[in-house]
Amino acid sequence: MVESLDTAESNFRPLVVIELAKGTKEETIEWLTKRIVDKKANGGAQLLIKPLVTENGVENIYLVGASHLRLLLGAEAVGLVKECSDNSMRSFTYSSRKTFKHFADDNHNFLTMAECQYIIKHELENLRAKNEKMIPGYPQAKLYPGKSIVRRLLTSGILVQIFPLHDREELKKLSHSWYGRVKVGYQPLDNIRCYFGETIALYFGFLEYFTFALIPMAVIGIPYYVFAWEDYDKYVMFATFNLLWSTVILEVWKRICAILTYRWGTLLMKRQFEEPRPGFHGVLGINPVTGREEPVYSSIKRQLRIYLVSLPFVCLCLYFSLYVMMIYFDLEQWALDYHQENESNFSSLMLYVPSIIYAVVIEVMNRIYRYAAEFLTSWENHRLESSYQNHLILKVLVFNFLNCFASLFYIAFVLFDMKLLRQSLATLLITSQILNQFAESLLPYWLQKRYNRRMKKHTCSKKTDMDLSLAEQVTMEKEMGTYLGTFDDYLELFLQFGYVSLFSCVYPLAAVFAVLNNITEIYSDALKMCRVYKRPFAEPTANIGVWQLAFETMSVISVVTNCILIGMSPQVDALFPDSKMDLVLTVALVEHLLLAIKFIMAFVIPDKPRDIQMKLAKLEFESLEALKQQVRAFQMQLHFPLSHH
Amino acid sequence: MVESLDTAESNFRPLVVIELAKGTKEETIEWLTKRIVDKKANGGAQLLIKPLVTENGVENIYLVGASHLRLLLGAEAVGLVKECSDNSMRSFTYSSRKTFKHFADDNHNFLTMAECQYIIKHELENLRAKNEKMIPGYPQAKLYPGKSIVRRLLTSGILVQIFPLHDREELKKLSHSWYGRVKVGYQPLDNIRCYFGETIALYFGFLEYFTFALIPMAVIGIPYYVFAWEDYDKYVMFATFNLLWSTVILEVWKRICAILTYRWGTLLMKRQFEEPRPGFHGVLGINPVTGREEPVYSSIKRQLRIYLVSLPFVCLCLYFSLYVMMIYFDLEQWALDYHQENESNFSSLMLYVPSIIYAVVIEVMNRIYRYAAEFLTSWENHRLESSYQNHLILKVLVFNFLNCFASLFYIAFVLFDMKLLRQSLATLLITSQILNQFAESLLPYWLQKRYNRRMKKHTCSKKTDMDLSLAEQVTMEKEMGTYLGTFDDYLELFLQFGYVSLFSCVYPLAAVFAVLNNITEIYSDALKMCRVYKRPFAEPTANIGVWQLAFETMSVISVVTNCILIGMSPQVDALFPDSKMDLVLTVALVEHLLLAIKFIMAFVIPDKPRDIQMKLAKLEFESLEALKQQVRAFQMQLHFPLSHH
């Protein structure tokens, strides 16, 4: 039975590609392949591996696959959660496989391809050194018992990359239903999840949700532009709606996120123990948690690096950014003077130049700072990938926030110039959106397209994408760019949320632009994922993590800014003709009330819908019952008599 | 081996007392005792039970105990966490019992008496009906499969009470080391925990910690009184220190709480599945989570009761409380007028009368409202005890907050009378402290003492407490009051925290009074626990729950009030001679900065100390490893060969 499941070479399905450096020593390759195919009992990964033979001969590229049985056992090891026949979600185990929906021993589609690739990645990364002191053939690439072999190969440059293969047919189906036709409707999130994994599907889910959530704001915002409403009471209404609405949408997102990730099984997935990230280095020592030998780096040293180097550097950058902003305002003043001196079409065009230059400079500064932040955070030597990511996100967020919004704050609360604020906001928002769309998707797509055309000309074939041989497919995909994660995509949304909410009572049209941008963003991001980049490995996730906090913080800040803006308006001013004091006190009172309502709302709206809560409770109850049953069975075994009165 | 552990009647140790109603039918008693002693396999609790024989004959009082082995198995069932020989904390299981510190088959002190009593309570409460349709002898006391027998007996009045027995010797030791001698030092928290359980020990831990944390404030506050400092810059400094300090102490408490509960094992204890609370009623139906038959009550009906009845009622009470407050201010004004008309010793004494009357009225209103809140919350028919408690706490907190602080807010922010504020604050604080100490401990102690003396006279014995026979001890203890939980004690601390922090820049001496009160509070509460009340059942807990949130909310509110008070002071006023506007804006800016610092501090300070984090990570790692090992072992069993290239 079990043997019959085993895959002969005939139905070897390539899932993951391993590219070794050119000129990698024969003994290294032999050792690595042996470790990969070796039995679990001998410390191997028990996977299948095949060299890729192209027209140019063997190129140090290997295809990794696994038998169906191996993948099922791997699914158990990574803790995959699947749907059972009774519609409940449960951790998959091989012994209970028959209870799962759509499971059949001959149904090789029970696990999606993305899941299979995730399992293989997990197994490869968990291939650990036994007694090897170094990678055979490379004495400088040290190993110690328990060190992940693949990570050492990556850091020592022997392994160029590992990436999962695209499935041309699936991809075509997916891209057709996703962005292939112009239609009004939801994205095929479940299919995206099956193909790209949960992290990416959740990003697209959030993008879609956020766009829908902005529509009410956009709809209410349009008449302000059309009828040129300048009544402040209308602006006040709009801002108040905006503030409460932004709280509601963030709370409701948590519920939708729970629904999605429950359906995908990641809400129930147990957190795996985190291994040190690949770049982590230190003196060999004993990890107090695992008791294993691994590099150890003192937490105090790291704290010193963070507070004595990174923090001052970030502050310096923030100062520099403010300095650049002041230059921008000088330029702006100069342009205004110029316009007033010689009124012409050219001079009125010149009025927009400083803003555009500033927007471009901001983009450039952001990108440079980003490299510095990555370098610094990597130098801080965090042990865990999650801690690395959090420190990186924090650094980048603070800088981006200042860069994008400092000038607007300055205009609003120092210059008190609402007209300039509206104009700057519009310019910044639109410029940055266009730049982003261009730099992020269209440019890489065009480059990729050109490269492919050259490649095809080179191999002088007239085949379409679908007819490519495996070798050609691999050669093409390995040259594609690597998708670096959802960070930049979320950051863009975060800044957009800032533009929309921070000064919403001054420029109600921002929501309209945001909605328009997001609709094209969905298409360009989808294009990027399907056509521009290598397929990324699926990453299970249960929520959007630190971004939820970032968006919530932004919505708290926007309460403050909007209240001040409304208080500063001449119309509201006119309501308190006798005493400015009363005005300020009223504004402060309203602000505190709004903040209190926000916190109470966040507290009262449950994070998970009732039916998900019930399902989770049911699972917890069952596991507790099972435990109790065990205890009871054990007690019965003992079978001891009790005397009683 | 196992049999030798079994307890013969000779070493029956009474742990828990069950008091049945006078005239309970013979068949009911027989059925109940049978169920209690019956084997687990037959659905019994497998405990030991003995009727208490007093001088007056059998009185329907039963003593429950259990064999050592039974208790150990019970400890596993309730998920008790104990310390291992290698100093790590682990869930106790009978099969791994040898690895635990101080475990020996003949060491009957491995489990503390409080733990044994908790286990027995748990086992009794989990004694469930099988096929009984009613309690034998009481056709109106309906049962259904799975219904807790003890809870039905309690709600139908057949079972008067269940309570754990005091251990006279232990109690004497404990009370001696706790409050028996006047000493400077910490309370014996670990001993308190062993005797009274974690919830009560944690309350005393918090009380002690809070008192220590107030000392710096008190020390800084004293010179303000001694030197009659009236400089506002000093008040500003004091208030700023106070605000940051209150954030720090609340964050640090979480860490200390983690240290304590890790040591006590409750931090690691798995949450048990919550059964419906005893008072919960409804139509018999199927619980969607458990699939068991139990009363079902529609959540919508409950929401309607909450929002249409409870909420309006609470609002009405709040309005009434404000109305009473206005009367108080009229009285106050009248007293002032009277004093100004006829200046005499009597009239100056009269000045204090309204405040004192008001404080007394507040206390009375609080107590009446408390009963109403309990009735309403019980009528809302919450399924879970925790949800009942949360709704009750919320109702009581809001009312108490308004009752205690509304008059102060009125004086501060409507009358702008700082002198009156200081005087009212002092009067309210001191009066309520004295009233509380009296009503809570001294009065019950005195009543108890008198009752005991009468009892002893009645049995005309000259024995001391230590020599009491078991029968006499039980008869005495069953008449003692029941401790209703830590709610009132925490509430008192919460209100005290409000007095100290909300107006700290006006009355720095509040902290001094709070410290003095808390020192006596420790003694009077200890006295109350040891001498006045029945021994309560131990309740495992990992934190102070909703009170942490309540204290944090209070500290946020106090930032707002203090900033306003400082802004209103004439000295700060004098700093901005030209523009009141600048003053208000500066105050608002400082307030927002302080709030931001508070939130960042709460975010940056880790909730658990590093070593506890490491220990928890280690445990998590071990359990994940164990799981992996299981998967691996299973894979090896399959032993399938994999072909490779």
Interface residues (C-beta under 8 A of the other chain):
Chain A: V2 E3 L5 D6 T7 A8 E9 T33 V37 K39 K40 A41 Q46 L47 L48 I49 K50 P51 S67 L69 R70 L73 E76 A77 Y94 S95 K270 Q272 F273 P288 V289 T290 S299 V560 K580 M581 V584 L585 A588 H592 R610 M614 A617 K618 E620 F621 L624 E625 K628 V631 R632 F634 Q635 M636 L638 F640 P641 L642 S643 H644 H645
Chain B: V2 E3 L5 D6 T7 A8 E9 F12 T33 V37 K39 K40 A41 Q46 L47 L48 I49 K50 P51 S67 L69 R70 L73 E76 A77 Y94 S95 K270 Q272 F273 P288 V289 T290 S299 V560 K580 M581 V584 L585 A588 H592 R610 M614 A617 K618 E620 F621 L624 E625 K628 V631 R632 F634 Q635 M636 L638 H639 F640 P641 L642 S643 H644 H645
